[in-house]
Amino acid sequence: RNANGTAMANQNVNVRFTLHQIAANGSIEYQETHQLTTNAQGLFSTTFGQGQAQSGSYAQIQWGINSKFLQVEYESSGWQTIGTQQLMAVPYAIRAKEVEPSGLKLQSPDGGCYILQVNNSGQLSTVSVPCD
């Protein structure tokens, strides 16, 4: 909606997504823009991660480290924030790609990396590995 509350129907809009770490105003981990067209109700639909990167790399987002907050903005005499929301479980499914065939790779708070393994008896063990 515009400043008068009228739906911005069938209009071209520039939209920016900013992924912040730790807090809604935290450091920027990734940012992208999209050129979109609204529908008759003034809504748009797009996919985060498929825009024009402005800062960082979507492929390099460390989903398993820190809380993530997604800020959505549109351009109208400068960038106007629509809202910022903490991401919860759904995007973290991407983290599953990082599972090693030999076990789950984890990073400790001090930055060390480990593979968590389980044997046929259900016993857990860890092996120190280089961090990528």
Secondary structure, DSSP 8 states (H G I E B T S, - for coil): --TTS---TT-EEEEEEEEEESSTTS-EEEEEEEEEE--TTS-----TTSSEEEES-GGG--TTSS-EEEEEEEESSSEEEEEEEE--SGGGGGGGGG-BTTBEEEE-TTS-EEEEEE-TT--EEEEEE---
